[in-house]
């Protein structure tokens, strides 16, 4: 019994450790090791959100950094709300060091933009995703996949500036930032600030040019070709070739100013229209004066200069200037109020700090200082305000102040004064009794013709008389006298030069009188027809009988 039991035990042990199990166990171990090696060598997974998946394919689209492949797209699906595309990508082992909060992903594909043509290498190979490594921040749950490359890296050395503008579309992302024509930065973003109700542009000034941006610099819109027609004349300004087609923004320190303190990051500045308006912005202190014009202010606009004998003293602020107490003068005296600003900083440095411009203006008004409107540009009709002394304006015609504003008296001048004088002269001409004079001149011309005919008859009779035998029998002295008289009369007989000239003069006189009659007729109908074209007056046609 004992031997039998031991034999069965040995036989069971040999069946339990059969060599058949070696193959599946080895296969399991190899597969497990392979899986462990695969997952241990895998890099981190990245989730990207995009507006669309154009050019992105799962299992084909590569992820690169500086033209080196570091991963691949594994899955492309829609998000749960169906509003965006969710892209799952896997990076290679060791690439986790590239992922930070400021890491940027964007799609590289063929594009044509202001900077030229880019991404031509993807025409055959297909689009890929480029990675700009980050340097700081906690790894987020997802990244936004950009359609275009970033204009400047988040960690790039430089300075970012915020510009405030009044109009949209003045600047676009990618426009150059220039300093005296040299490109030193780029416009990054543009957005509308609903709280300030203005456009906000973000600029990036690259290192080492960021030191050029100080607290007192001014930024202005740089356009390709700017044409301006104002009271100062026609100004044509052409920018550099960089901004000829796309535009841009320039900055510099205003003339006459020194560099200020260095600007802070994300500091706010104002975007000016052009470089000329920068100089005007320097004169922040001013004295406000009111002008009342009885003539038309058409052509006078805000921003027009206020000058004294060609030297600019200030700027026109508002045309017309509506304010309670000011518009009363417009209602009663029919005069247009205009607000001007006398900017003392324009010339106070040359006279010293003790120069009192307000007192000087008051003294000048007592001596006959008056404001007039003058034409600055005949083509555009732009007007400007001119201050000067007039001998016939020594008496103040109006009060010193209105509604708290000091008054500068005005006078009519320029084209309006010439027009008034011309109209007065035409009225005097129209009042002259020219019709009786014309009738008398016509009668005189007819009498002159009758006298000429009588003279011709007398000459013919004298010629016949000198050929008679009775005249030949007269003494020689008398015959000689008659011959000389006959010779003198032949000088004015028909066909002679004197007779021809006399007839020509009489004909021209008749033509002048006829033309003068037409002019006087027009003046009677419209006294200003010498300046403005008069409408043709047709004779009345008799109405048809019913």
TORTOR-710026 format. One record per residue (C-alpha): residue number from 1; y, x, z. Coordinates in pm, 1 decimal, m for minus. Example, Ala and Ser with C-alpha at 12.3 -4.5 7.8 and 13.67 -1.06 7.14 Angstrom:
2
[node 1; [m450.0; 1230.0; 780.0]]
[node 2; [m106.0; 1367.0; 714.0]]
***
This chain:
546
[node 1; [0.0; 0.0; 0.0]]
[node 2; [230.5; 276.9; 81.8]]
[node 3; [180.0; 457.8; m243.8]]
[node 4; [227.2; 142.2; m442.0]]
[node 5; [556.5; 69.2; m272.1]]
[node 6; [684.0; 419.2; m330.0]]
[node 7; [590.3; 403.4; m696.6]]
[node 8; [785.1; 82.9; m748.3]]
[node 9; [1087.9; 235.1; m577.9]]
[node 10; [1089.6; 538.1; m804.0]]
[node 11; [1049.4; 322.5; m1110.5]]
[node 12; [1352.9; 103.7; m1005.4]]
[node 13; [1573.7; 405.5; m945.3]]
[node 14; [1497.9; 547.8; m1289.7]]
[node 15; [1589.5; 220.7; m1458.8]]
[node 16; [1924.2; 190.4; m1262.5]]
[node 17; [2059.4; 531.6; m1383.1]]
[node 18; [1976.4; 490.7; m1750.0]]
[node 19; [2161.9; 716.8; m1999.3]]
[node 20; [2257.9; 412.9; m2202.7]]
[node 21; [2558.6; 349.5; m1973.0]]
[node 22; [2712.6; 687.7; m2043.4]]
[node 23; [2862.6; 580.8; m2379.9]]
[node 24; [3057.4; 269.5; m2266.0]]
[node 25; [3176.1; 444.8; m1953.6]]
[node 26; [3302.6; 739.5; m2155.8]]
[node 27; [3468.7; 504.8; m2403.7]]
[node 28; [3639.9; 318.7; m2120.9]]
[node 29; [3763.4; 638.4; m1967.3]]
[node 30; [3895.7; 769.3; m2300.4]]
[node 31; [4070.3; 437.6; m2380.0]]
[node 32; [4221.9; 421.3; m2035.7]]
[node 33; [4345.2; 777.8; m2066.5]]
[node 34; [4489.1; 705.8; m2408.5]]
[node 35; [4670.4; 399.1; m2282.7]]
[node 36; [4799.5; 586.5; m1980.9]]
[node 37; [4923.8; 870.6; m2199.4]]
[node 38; [5085.9; 626.0; m2444.2]]
[node 39; [5274.6; 433.2; m2180.0]]
[node 40; [5356.3; 743.4; m1979.3]]
[node 41; [5513.4; 902.2; m2288.3]]
[node 42; [5711.0; 593.3; m2390.7]]
[node 43; [6084.8; 593.7; m2348.8]]
[node 44; [6301.1; 316.9; m2201.6]]
[node 45; [6335.2; m23.4; m2365.5]]
[node 46; [6685.5; m134.8; m2468.4]]
[node 47; [6807.5; m488.2; m2532.8]]
[node 48; [7086.6; m529.8; m2788.8]]
[node 49; [7287.4; m844.4; m2862.9]]
[node 50; [7445.5; m895.1; m3204.0]]
[node 51; [7609.7; m1169.5; m3407.9]]
[node 52; [7351.6; m1134.1; m3685.7]]
[node 53; [7053.7; m918.3; m3778.8]]
[node 54; [7169.4; m813.7; m4125.0]]
[node 55; [6977.5; m501.8; m4229.8]]
[node 56; [6772.8; m488.9; m3903.3]]
[node 57; [6390.0; m512.2; m3933.2]]
[node 58; [6131.4; m491.6; m3654.9]]
[node 59; [5909.8; m184.2; m3684.1]]
[node 60; [6127.7; m26.6; m3956.1]]
[node 61; [6487.6; 12.7; m3841.4]]
[node 62; [6537.1; 346.9; m3670.8]]
[node 63; [6768.3; 435.0; m3384.1]]
[node 64; [6948.7; 767.0; m3428.4]]
[node 65; [7194.8; 988.7; m3251.7]]
[node 66; [7368.8; 1254.9; m3460.1]]
[node 67; [7119.7; 1194.0; m3744.7]]
[node 68; [6817.3; 1256.5; m3511.4]]
[node 69; [6572.4; 967.2; m3470.4]]
[node 70; [6532.9; 876.8; m3104.4]]
[node 71; [6372.6; 533.1; m3120.2]]
[node 72; [6286.6; 225.1; m3322.8]]
[node 73; [6346.0; m148.4; m3324.9]]
[node 74; [6040.3; m337.0; m3195.8]]
[node 75; [6143.7; m701.4; m3197.2]]
[node 76; [6417.7; m922.4; m3344.8]]
[node 77; [6455.8; m1277.6; m3212.4]]
[node 78; [6721.3; m1536.2; m3128.4]]
[node 79; [6853.5; m1580.0; m2777.4]]
[node 80; [6769.6; m1884.7; m2571.8]]
[node 81; [7098.0; m2060.4; m2657.8]]
[node 82; [7048.1; m1979.2; m3030.0]]
[node 83; [7398.1; m1830.8; m3054.8]]
[node 84; [7315.6; m1460.4; m3083.7]]
[node 85; [7044.9; m1224.5; m3203.1]]
[node 86; [6841.9; m1035.6; m2943.7]]
[node 87; [6707.3; m699.2; m3058.4]]
[node 88; [6451.5; m512.1; m2850.2]]
[node 89; [6433.9; m140.2; m2919.5]]
[node 90; [6225.2; 139.9; m2770.9]]
[node 91; [6360.3; 491.5; m2728.3]]
[node 92; [6149.8; 805.7; m2722.4]]
[node 93; [6048.4; 978.0; m2404.0]]
[node 94; [6330.3; 1168.1; m2236.2]]
[node 95; [6608.1; 963.3; m2402.3]]
[node 96; [6694.9; 766.7; m2088.8]]
[node 97; [6961.2; 1027.2; m2010.5]]
[node 98; [7167.5; 880.9; m2300.1]]
[node 99; [7193.1; 535.4; m2145.1]]
[node 100; [7493.8; 463.9; m1925.6]]
[node 101; [7743.7; 182.5; m1894.8]]
[node 102; [7973.9; 337.3; m2159.3]]
[node 103; [7695.0; 400.3; m2415.3]]
[node 104; [7779.4; 243.8; m2751.5]]
[node 105; [7542.9; 111.9; m3023.1]]
[node 106; [7652.3; 18.3; m3375.0]]
[node 107; [7495.4; m51.9; m3715.5]]
[node 108; [7535.0; 206.7; m3990.6]]
[node 109; [7536.3; 58.0; m4341.3]]
[node 110; [7737.6; 100.3; m4662.1]]
[node 111; [8099.6; m3.4; m4603.6]]
[node 112; [8429.4; 22.7; m4789.9]]
[node 113; [8740.7; 28.5; m4571.9]]
[node 114; [9083.1; 185.5; m4527.2]]
[node 115; [8924.0; 515.2; m4435.4]]
[node 116; [8722.7; 522.0; m4758.2]]
[node 117; [8354.5; 465.3; m4835.4]]
[node 118; [8099.8; 531.3; m4558.9]]
[node 119; [7725.7; 487.8; m4504.9]]
[node 120; [7622.1; 572.0; m4860.7]]
[node 121; [7310.0; 746.1; m4727.1]]
[node 122; [7167.6; 409.8; m4619.1]]
[node 123; [7164.4; 263.9; m4970.6]]
[node 124; [6805.2; 385.5; m5025.6]]
[node 125; [6679.9; 441.5; m4671.1]]
[node 126; [6817.7; 118.7; m4524.0]]
[node 127; [7049.0; 51.4; m4230.9]]
[node 128; [6992.8; 214.3; m3892.3]]
[node 129; [7141.3; 194.8; m3543.8]]
[node 130; [7358.3; 482.7; m3423.4]]
[node 131; [7396.7; 566.0; m3053.8]]
[node 132; [7702.0; 722.6; m2892.1]]
[node 133; [7575.9; 865.6; m2557.9]]
[node 134; [7754.5; 764.5; m2240.3]]
[node 135; [7848.0; 969.4; m1938.6]]
[node 136; [7910.0; 728.1; m1649.4]]
[node 137; [7830.1; 385.6; m1515.5]]
[node 138; [7516.5; 195.8; m1412.5]]
[node 139; [7267.5; 105.6; m1684.1]]
[node 140; [7343.9; m257.0; m1783.5]]
[node 141; [7090.4; m525.6; m1867.6]]
[node 142; [7194.8; m530.2; m2235.5]]
[node 143; [7435.0; m368.5; m2482.4]]
[node 144; [7651.4; m524.8; m2750.1]]
[node 145; [7560.7; m404.0; m3098.4]]
[node 146; [7883.1; m336.7; m3289.0]]
[node 147; [7916.4; m402.5; m3661.7]]
[node 148; [8146.9; m101.3; m3710.8]]
[node 149; [8163.7; 236.5; m3538.4]]
[node 150; [8406.7; 272.9; m3244.7]]
[node 151; [8739.4; 431.4; m3331.2]]
[node 152; [8732.5; 658.2; m3027.9]]
[node 153; [8472.2; 733.2; m2767.6]]
[node 154; [8524.5; 580.1; m2425.2]]
[node 155; [8504.8; 924.8; m2271.0]]
[node 156; [8711.3; 1098.6; m2538.9]]
[node 157; [8993.1; 1319.3; m2413.5]]
[node 158; [9328.6; 1158.9; m2474.3]]
[node 159; [9561.2; 878.0; m2369.9]]
[node 160; [9551.8; 503.5; m2429.8]]
[node 161; [9879.4; 314.0; m2473.1]]
[node 162; [9945.5; m61.2; m2478.6]]
[node 163; [10209.3; m191.5; m2723.5]]
[node 164; [10370.8; m534.3; m2712.1]]
[node 165; [10479.2; m692.3; m3041.2]]
[node 166; [10639.4; m1021.9; m3140.0]]
[node 167; [10435.6; m1090.2; m3455.2]]
[node 168; [10067.0; m1084.1; m3538.4]]
[node 169; [9937.5; m869.7; m3822.2]]
[node 170; [10186.5; m587.9; m3771.6]]
[node 171; [9905.5; m347.2; m3679.4]]
[node 172; [9531.3; m355.3; m3740.5]]
[node 173; [9245.7; m157.0; m3584.3]]
[node 174; [9212.1; 171.5; m3767.2]]
[node 175; [9582.1; 211.1; m3853.2]]
[node 176; [9713.0; 562.7; m3789.9]]
[node 177; [9943.6; 663.8; m3505.1]]
[node 178; [10195.9; 922.3; m3627.1]]
[node 179; [10432.9; 1168.7; m3465.1]]
[node 180; [10695.1; 1284.5; m3715.2]]
[node 181; [10454.1; 1207.0; m3999.2]]
[node 182; [10149.3; 1382.2; m3846.5]]
[node 183; [9851.2; 1171.9; m3741.6]]
[node 184; [9778.6; 1206.7; m3369.6]]
[node 185; [9589.0; 886.2; m3288.8]]
[node 186; [9450.6; 550.2; m3398.1]]
[node 187; [9510.9; 182.3; m3331.4]]
[node 188; [9198.4; 62.0; m3148.9]]
[node 189; [9236.1; m310.0; m3081.4]]
[node 190; [9476.7; m601.0; m3125.2]]
[node 191; [9477.7; m926.9; m2931.9]]
[node 192; [9706.8; m1214.7; m2836.9]]
[node 193; [9819.8; m1225.6; m2474.7]]
[node 194; [9861.0; m1597.2; m2398.9]]
[node 195; [10042.0; m1528.0; m2068.5]]
[node 196; [10311.7; m1308.7; m2226.0]]
[node 197; [10290.9; m1491.4; m2560.1]]
[node 198; [10292.3; m1166.5; m2754.0]]
[node 199; [10054.3; m940.6; m2942.3]]
[node 200; [9904.1; m652.5; m2744.4]]
[node 201; [9789.5; m345.2; m2938.1]]
[node 202; [9584.2; m66.8; m2781.1]]
[node 203; [9648.4; 283.5; m2915.8]]
[node 204; [9449.7; 598.9; m2855.6]]
[node 205; [9637.4; 931.6; m2866.9]]
[node 206; [9389.5; 1218.1; m2895.0]]
[node 207; [9409.4; 1537.8; m2691.8]]
[node 208; [9617.0; 1761.4; m2702.5]]
[node 209; [9878.1; 1532.4; m2862.8]]
[node 210; [9877.9; 1297.9; m2563.5]]
[node 211; [10134.5; 1524.9; m2398.5]]
[node 212; [10385.9; 1416.2; m2663.9]]
[node 213; [10391.4; 1064.2; m2516.2]]
[node 214; [10654.6; 1050.5; m2242.9]]
[node 215; [10813.4; 766.4; m2050.1]]
[node 216; [11118.7; 748.0; m2281.1]]
[node 217; [10950.1; 757.0; m2622.9]]
[node 218; [10987.2; 463.9; m2862.2]]
[node 219; [10721.6; 318.3; m3093.4]]
[node 220; [10811.3; 151.6; m3423.5]]
[node 221; [10628.0; m7.3; m3715.1]]
[node 222; [10574.2; 236.1; m4000.6]]
[node 223; [10549.0; 64.2; m4338.2]]
[node 224; [10492.3; 212.3; m4681.9]]
[node 225; [10823.9; 114.9; m4842.1]]
[node 226; [11098.0; m67.3; m4649.1]]
[node 227; [11393.2; m221.0; m4833.6]]
[node 228; [11683.0; m360.0; m4629.1]]
[node 229; [12007.1; m509.5; m4757.2]]
[node 230; [12268.6; m564.1; m4487.3]]
[node 231; [12639.1; m522.3; m4419.8]]
[node 232; [12582.8; m146.7; m4417.7]]
[node 233; [12453.1; m157.0; m4776.4]]
[node 234; [12114.1; m115.3; m4940.8]]
[node 235; [11866.1; 104.5; m4752.0]]
[node 236; [11532.3; 211.7; m4901.2]]
[node 237; [11298.2; 402.7; m4673.0]]
[node 238; [10960.6; 535.9; m4779.9]]
[node 239; [10695.2; 650.8; m4533.1]]
[node 240; [10423.1; 909.2; m4574.5]]
[node 241; [10128.2; 871.6; m4808.7]]
[node 242; [9912.8; 789.0; m4506.5]]
[node 243; [10108.3; 469.3; m4441.5]]
[node 244; [10198.3; 385.7; m4802.3]]
[node 245; [9925.9; 123.3; m4839.2]]
[node 246; [9792.1; 54.7; m4488.6]]
[node 247; [10098.1; 101.0; m4266.0]]
[node 248; [10080.3; 235.5; m3912.9]]
[node 249; [10289.1; 309.5; m3605.8]]
[node 250; [10510.2; 608.7; m3524.7]]
[node 251; [10664.6; 730.0; m3202.1]]
[node 252; [10928.5; 984.9; m3108.2]]
[node 253; [11206.0; 1052.1; m2859.6]]
[node 254; [11537.0; 886.6; m2963.8]]
[node 255; [11807.1; 1115.5; m3099.0]]
[node 256; [12020.4; 1273.3; m2830.2]]
[node 257; [11762.6; 1224.8; m2553.9]]
[node 258; [11541.5; 1481.8; m2382.8]]
[node 259; [11171.3; 1446.0; m2309.6]]
[node 260; [11093.4; 1245.0; m1996.8]]
[node 261; [10797.2; 1241.1; m1761.4]]
[node 262; [10444.7; 1222.5; m1897.3]]
[node 263; [10320.2; 869.9; m1968.1]]
[node 264; [10042.8; 713.3; m1762.5]]
[node 265; [9718.6; 584.8; m1909.4]]
[node 266; [9741.5; 219.5; m2030.2]]
[node 267; [10121.8; 228.0; m1995.4]]
[node 268; [10306.1; m57.3; m2172.7]]
[node 269; [10564.7; 1.3; m2445.2]]
[node 270; [10752.9; m221.0; m2687.6]]
[node 271; [10687.9; m212.0; m3062.2]]
[node 272; [11018.2; m200.6; m3255.0]]
[node 273; [11075.7; m323.0; m3607.8]]
[node 274; [11185.5; 12.2; m3751.9]]
[node 275; [11337.7; 341.0; m3648.6]]
[node 276; [11696.5; 217.4; m3683.7]]
[node 277; [11647.8; m49.4; m3418.0]]
[node 278; [11537.3; 221.3; m3174.7]]
[node 279; [11888.4; 366.6; m3158.7]]
[node 280; [12031.7; 18.8; m3102.3]]
[node 281; [11794.0; m34.5; m2809.1]]
[node 282; [11947.0; 259.5; m2623.4]]
[node 283; [12270.0; 69.5; m2562.8]]
[node 284; [12152.1; m165.9; m2291.1]]
[node 285; [12491.9; m203.9; m2119.2]]
[node 286; [12752.8; m409.9; m2301.8]]
[node 287; [13056.8; m636.7; m2260.4]]
[node 288; [13041.6; m985.2; m2411.6]]
[node 289; [13340.5; m1126.6; m2600.9]]
[node 290; [13400.1; m1453.3; m2784.0]]
[node 291; [13549.6; m1485.5; m3130.9]]
[node 292; [13662.4; m1812.9; m3292.1]]
[node 293; [13674.9; m1813.0; m3672.9]]
[node 294; [13847.3; m2086.2; m3870.0]]
[node 295; [13695.4; m1961.7; m4197.5]]
[node 296; [13331.6; m1978.0; m4306.5]]
[node 297; [13085.8; m1750.0; m4122.8]]
[node 298; [12823.4; m1774.4; m4396.5]]
[node 299; [12675.7; m1424.8; m4436.1]]
[node 300; [12741.0; m1322.2; m4073.6]]
[node 301; [12411.6; m1273.0; m3891.4]]
[node 302; [12301.5; m1154.4; m3549.9]]
[node 303; [12274.2; m776.1; m3555.1]]
[node 304; [12573.7; m723.9; m3784.0]]
[node 305; [12801.4; m438.0; m3671.3]]
[node 306; [13134.6; m473.3; m3493.4]]
[node 307; [13361.0; m189.6; m3610.8]]
[node 308; [13707.3; m51.1; m3550.1]]
[node 309; [13836.0; 121.9; m3862.4]]
[node 310; [13482.9; 219.2; m3963.1]]
[node 311; [13364.7; 324.6; m3614.2]]
[node 312; [13094.9; 102.0; m3472.3]]
[node 313; [13179.0; m43.4; m3131.8]]
[node 314; [12914.1; m311.4; m3088.6]]
[node 315; [12689.1; m576.1; m3237.9]]
[node 316; [12709.0; m945.1; m3322.5]]
[node 317; [12484.6; m1124.7; m3070.1]]
[node 318; [12475.8; m1494.1; m3173.6]]
[node 319; [12612.9; m1690.9; m3470.7]]
[node 320; [12712.5; m1957.7; m3381.5]]
[node 321; [12725.0; m1939.0; m3002.7]]
[node 322; [12655.9; m2282.8; m2852.0]]
[node 323; [12748.6; m2315.4; m2485.0]]
[node 324; [12912.6; m2592.2; m2280.6]]
[node 325; [13284.1; m2524.8; m2282.6]]
[node 326; [13258.2; m2310.9; m2595.8]]
[node 327; [13153.7; m2578.2; m2844.3]]
[node 328; [13452.5; m2791.1; m2739.0]]
[node 329; [13670.6; m2565.9; m2949.1]]
[node 330; [13443.4; m2631.4; m3246.6]]
[node 331; [13479.3; m3007.2; m3196.1]]
[node 332; [13856.4; m3012.2; m3151.2]]
[node 333; [13989.1; m2721.6; m3358.8]]
[node 334; [13693.0; m2696.2; m3601.5]]
[node 335; [13644.6; m2325.6; m3534.7]]
[node 336; [13306.3; m2151.7; m3514.4]]
[node 337; [13234.8; m1954.6; m3191.1]]
[node 338; [13067.2; m1614.1; m3232.2]]
[node 339; [12939.0; m1397.4; m2945.7]]
[node 340; [12972.9; m1019.4; m2987.1]]
[node 341; [12869.4; m732.3; m2764.1]]
[node 342; [13094.1; m430.1; m2719.4]]
[node 343; [12855.7; m142.8; m2641.9]]
[node 344; [13064.3; 114.2; m2460.7]]
[node 345; [12781.5; 369.9; m2451.9]]
[node 346; [12827.0; 425.3; m2826.0]]
[node 347; [13148.5; 620.7; m2773.3]]
[node 348; [13215.1; 647.0; m2397.9]]
[node 349; [13053.6; 992.8; m2380.1]]
[node 350; [13317.9; 1130.2; m2613.6]]
[node 351; [13608.1; 993.5; m2404.8]]
[node 352; [13467.5; 1070.5; m2061.7]]
[node 353; [13332.8; 856.7; m1781.9]]
[node 354; [13676.7; 726.1; m1679.7]]
[node 355; [13736.9; 552.4; m2014.9]]
[node 356; [13786.8; 179.4; m1942.0]]
[node 357; [13696.4; m2.0; m2262.6]]
[node 358; [13777.7; m346.3; m2123.2]]
[node 359; [14130.4; m244.9; m2025.5]]
[node 360; [14182.2; m73.5; m2360.1]]
[node 361; [14079.7; m389.8; m2545.2]]
[node 362; [14316.7; m604.4; m2340.1]]
[node 363; [14604.9; m366.2; m2409.8]]
[node 364; [14510.8; m361.4; m2778.8]]
[node 365; [14512.2; m742.4; m2799.4]]
[node 366; [14869.4; m747.7; m2664.4]]
[node 367; [14969.7; m497.8; m2934.2]]
[node 368; [14815.5; m702.2; m3217.2]]
[node 369; [14444.1; m615.2; m3213.0]]
[node 370; [14262.5; m885.9; m3407.0]]
[node 371; [13909.7; m948.5; m3534.7]]
[node 372; [13850.0; m1035.6; m3899.3]]
[node 373; [13545.5; m1099.4; m4114.9]]
[node 374; [13494.6; m851.3; m4396.0]]
[node 375; [13233.2; m820.6; m4666.8]]
[node 376; [12988.0; m539.9; m4612.8]]
[node 377; [12780.1; m599.5; m4924.4]]
[node 378; [12901.9; m783.8; m5233.1]]
[node 379; [12547.7; m837.3; m5365.0]]
[node 380; [12400.3; m998.1; m5053.4]]
[node 381; [12727.1; m1141.8; m4920.1]]
[node 382; [12666.9; m990.1; m4574.8]]
[node 383; [12966.2; m992.0; m4339.7]]
[node 384; [13064.2; m780.2; m4041.9]]
[node 385; [13336.2; m800.9; m3776.6]]
[node 386; [13627.9; m561.6; m3815.9]]
[node 387; [13883.1; m489.7; m3540.3]]
[node 388; [14226.3; m364.1; m3637.5]]
[node 389; [14596.3; m392.0; m3553.1]]
[node 390; [14819.5; m636.9; m3743.6]]
[node 391; [15199.6; m644.1; m3725.4]]
[node 392; [15220.0; m1019.5; m3780.1]]
[node 393; [14987.8; m1102.6; m3488.1]]
[node 394; [15183.3; m995.8; m3180.7]]
[node 395; [15182.8; m1342.7; m3022.4]]
[node 396; [14854.9; m1449.2; m2858.2]]
[node 397; [14744.8; m1770.8; m3029.7]]
[node 398; [14470.5; m1864.5; m2782.7]]
[node 399; [14371.9; m1835.5; m2412.1]]
[node 400; [14241.4; m1519.7; m2251.6]]
[node 401; [13905.4; m1665.9; m2141.5]]
[node 402; [13678.4; m1955.4; m2236.9]]
[node 403; [13373.7; m2051.3; m2026.6]]
[node 404; [13395.3; m1717.0; m1846.9]]
[node 405; [13399.9; m1507.1; m2166.7]]
[node 406; [13695.7; m1292.3; m2268.1]]
[node 407; [13850.7; m1377.6; m2603.4]]
[node 408; [13941.4; m1147.5; m2892.6]]
[node 409; [14182.9; m1333.1; m3124.6]]
[node 410; [14088.9; m1357.5; m3492.1]]
[node 411; [14269.9; m1367.4; m3825.8]]
[node 412; [14177.1; m1462.0; m4179.4]]
[node 413; [14118.7; m1161.0; m4398.9]]
[node 414; [13911.7; m1034.4; m4685.1]]
[node 415; [13804.7; m1266.1; m4964.9]]
[node 416; [13905.2; m1580.6; m4775.9]]
[node 417; [14266.4; m1463.0; m4752.3]]
[node 418; [14271.1; m1364.5; m5120.6]]
[node 419; [14128.5; m1702.1; m5214.1]]
[node 420; [14393.9; m1884.5; m5012.1]]
[node 421; [14674.6; m1687.8; m5176.4]]
[node 422; [14526.5; m1743.2; m5520.7]]
[node 423; [14491.3; m2115.8; m5460.9]]
[node 424; [14853.4; m2128.8; m5342.1]]
[node 425; [14968.5; m1951.4; m5658.2]]
[node 426; [14766.5; m2189.2; m5873.1]]
[node 427; [14919.1; m2486.5; m5696.4]]
[node 428; [15266.4; m2350.7; m5774.2]]
[node 429; [15173.7; m2300.3; m6138.4]]
[node 430; [15035.7; m2650.6; m6150.2]]
[node 431; [15366.3; m2783.8; m6015.9]]
[node 432; [15575.5; m2620.7; m6289.6]]
[node 433; [15716.6; m2856.3; m6564.3]]
[node 434; [15523.2; m2679.3; m6838.4]]
[node 435; [15475.1; m2987.1; m7058.4]]
[node 436; [15850.4; m3030.9; m7135.3]]
[node 437; [15878.8; m2656.6; m7194.7]]
[node 438; [15587.7; m2668.6; m7436.1]]
[node 439; [15743.5; m2964.6; m7621.7]]
[node 440; [16078.1; m2784.6; m7647.0]]
[node 441; [15909.4; m2465.3; m7771.1]]
[node 442; [15726.9; m2664.9; m8037.9]]
[node 443; [16056.4; m2822.5; m8152.3]]
[node 444; [16222.2; m2481.5; m8166.0]]
[node 445; [15937.2; m2353.5; m8384.9]]
[node 446; [15988.6; m2644.0; m8627.1]]
[node 447; [16365.2; m2573.5; m8643.5]]
[node 448; [16290.9; m2205.4; m8714.1]]
[node 449; [16072.0; m2303.9; m9007.4]]
[node 450; [16346.4; m2538.0; m9140.5]]
[node 451; [16607.3; m2261.2; m9109.1]]
[node 452; [16382.1; m2020.4; m9299.5]]
[node 453; [16344.6; m2267.7; m9583.1]]
[node 454; [16723.1; m2316.4; m9599.6]]
[node 455; [16770.1; m1940.3; m9608.5]]
[node 456; [16528.4; m1910.3; m9900.4]]
[node 457; [16725.5; m2180.8; m10091.8]]
[node 458; [17055.3; m2001.0; m10025.1]]
[node 459; [16910.0; m1671.1; m10149.3]]
[node 460; [16792.0; m1833.1; m10469.9]]
[node 461; [17138.7; m1978.2; m10533.8]]
[node 462; [17303.9; m1641.7; m10472.9]]
[node 463; [17070.5; m1472.9; m10722.4]]
[node 464; [17163.0; m1729.5; m10988.5]]
[node 465; [17531.1; m1691.5; m10907.5]]
[node 466; [17532.2; m1313.6; m10954.6]]
[node 467; [17385.9; m1346.0; m11306.5]]
[node 468; [17665.3; m1574.6; m11438.5]]
[node 469; [17941.5; m1436.5; m11675.0]]
[node 470; [18208.3; m1543.3; m11428.1]]
[node 471; [18079.9; m1312.8; m11159.5]]
[node 472; [18055.1; m1025.6; m11406.7]]
[node 473; [18427.4; m1072.2; m11483.3]]
[node 474; [18521.2; m1009.4; m11117.9]]
[node 475; [18656.2; m675.0; m11008.7]]
[node 476; [18413.9; m391.0; m10958.0]]
[node 477; [18458.8; m383.2; m10580.2]]
[node 478; [18368.4; m750.0; m10546.2]]
[node 479; [18073.0; m704.9; m10780.6]]
[node 480; [17952.2; m415.4; m10570.6]]
[node 481; [17981.4; m627.6; m10254.2]]
[node 482; [17784.4; m912.0; m10407.1]]
[node 483; [17513.2; m669.7; m10527.3]]
[node 484; [17476.6; m528.2; m10173.0]]
[node 485; [17460.2; m881.4; m10029.6]]
[node 486; [17194.8; m970.6; m10287.9]]
[node 487; [17000.3; m654.5; m10204.3]]
[node 488; [17010.8; m739.9; m9829.6]]
[node 489; [16895.6; m1094.8; m9885.3]]
[node 490; [16606.5; m974.4; m10102.5]]
[node 491; [16469.5; m800.1; m9788.9]]
[node 492; [16391.9; m1138.4; m9631.6]]
[node 493; [16297.8; m1335.4; m9938.7]]
[node 494; [15934.4; m1458.3; m9986.4]]
[node 495; [15696.7; m1170.7; m10052.7]]
[node 496; [15908.7; m907.7; m9871.4]]
[node 497; [15767.4; m720.6; m9565.4]]
[node 498; [16027.0; m869.5; m9330.6]]
[node 499; [15949.3; m1219.1; m9452.8]]
[node 500; [15573.6; m1160.2; m9407.8]]
[node 501; [15618.5; m1025.8; m9055.2]]
[node 502; [15840.3; m1316.2; m8960.1]]
[node 503; [15581.4; m1568.6; m9081.8]]
[node 504; [15304.3; m1386.4; m8893.9]]
[node 505; [15504.1; m1386.9; m8570.1]]
[node 506; [15575.3; m1755.3; m8602.1]]
[node 507; [15205.2; m1830.9; m8664.0]]
[node 508; [15096.7; m1626.8; m8360.8]]
[node 509; [15357.9; m1799.6; m8147.2]]
[node 510; [15222.4; m2133.8; m8261.5]]
[node 511; [14864.4; m2028.9; m8174.0]]
[node 512; [14966.4; m1907.0; m7827.2]]
[node 513; [15142.1; m2232.9; m7756.1]]
[node 514; [14834.6; m2429.4; m7858.3]]
[node 515; [14604.6; m2222.9; m7633.2]]
[node 516; [14850.8; m2249.6; m7346.5]]
[node 517; [14847.8; m2625.2; m7387.6]]
[node 518; [14465.0; m2626.5; m7335.9]]
[node 519; [14490.4; m2404.4; m7023.3]]
[node 520; [14758.1; m2622.6; m6870.6]]
[node 521; [14546.7; m2928.8; m6938.8]]
[node 522; [14254.7; m2776.5; m6745.6]]
[node 523; [14482.8; m2678.5; m6457.6]]
[node 524; [14611.0; m3031.6; m6437.0]]
[node 525; [14252.5; m3160.9; m6409.0]]
[node 526; [14128.9; m2891.6; m6165.8]]
[node 527; [14371.9; m2649.5; m6001.7]]
[node 528; [14104.2; m2386.5; m5919.9]]
[node 529; [13952.8; m2380.7; m6269.5]]
[node 530; [14063.1; m2015.5; m6311.5]]
[node 531; [13809.7; m1918.6; m6037.2]]
[node 532; [13540.4; m2181.9; m6072.2]]
[node 533; [13416.9; m2312.9; m6403.4]]
[node 534; [13552.5; m2660.3; m6472.6]]
[node 535; [13328.2; m2929.7; m6603.9]]
[node 536; [13385.8; m3042.0; m6960.0]]
[node 537; [13590.3; m3363.5; m6985.1]]
[node 538; [13481.1; m3592.2; m7261.6]]
[node 539; [13702.7; m3854.0; m7417.6]]
[node 540; [13620.5; m4201.3; m7313.9]]
[node 541; [13424.8; m4396.5; m7569.2]]
[node 542; [13517.4; m4759.2; m7632.6]]
[node 543; [13265.2; m4998.0; m7492.8]]
[node 544; [13068.5; m5216.9; m7729.2]]
[node 545; [13176.9; m5576.4; m7751.9]]
[node 546; [12934.0; m5826.3; m7608.4]]
***
